[in-house]
Structure formats: C-alpha cells, structure tokens
Amino acid sequence: MRSQAGRRSYGKQDRDRLRSQSRAYYVDGHRKAVHSAQLIPRGLVSRYGKVLGCRALMLLHDEQGHPLLATIHRGDTHLTTAFPNS
C-alpha cells in the first residue's frame, strides 16, 4: 500500500496553468465509509451521521464548478489541509 495514496506533486507550470484558467476556486469534500477488519482513520460520514472508518475525496473546482483536481486522503483529513497553499 502506498503511504500517500492518491497524491501527486504539481510543479510550478501546473500551478500557473490552473491559476490562468480561473481566478476563483472552491474546495469540496466527500467521505465514503469503508468497512474493514483493520483499524483505519475515522471521520464523520454525513450520509450516516456517524463517525466511521472512511476515505476522504477532496475536489478542487473552478468558478464554473468544473473539477480541476481530485485527491483521495485519509478519513481524518480536514478540508482545509487537503490542498497545499501555493
């Protein structure tokens, strides 16, 4: 298993390209419950209203709502720390 599943490092050219496309961005997060015999990081899964073992999907959208980047994180990842500051 990869230690940083779903992560990709973006270079300066990629960041500049994303910035030139749009000036407004927003971040959205979803959590999907995962049932496993092993302990995994837990987070609030709003579909069930419970704290369960889960994976977090974080999406970066442009001003028209089109997804620019999707990443998968640990279930306890906070929305504000999912994407690095640039």
Beta strands, then each sheet from edge to edge (+ up, - down):
strand 1: 26-33
strand 2: 42-45
strand 3: 50-61
strand 4: 67-74
sheet 1: 1+ 3- 2+
sheet 2: 1+ 3- 4+
end
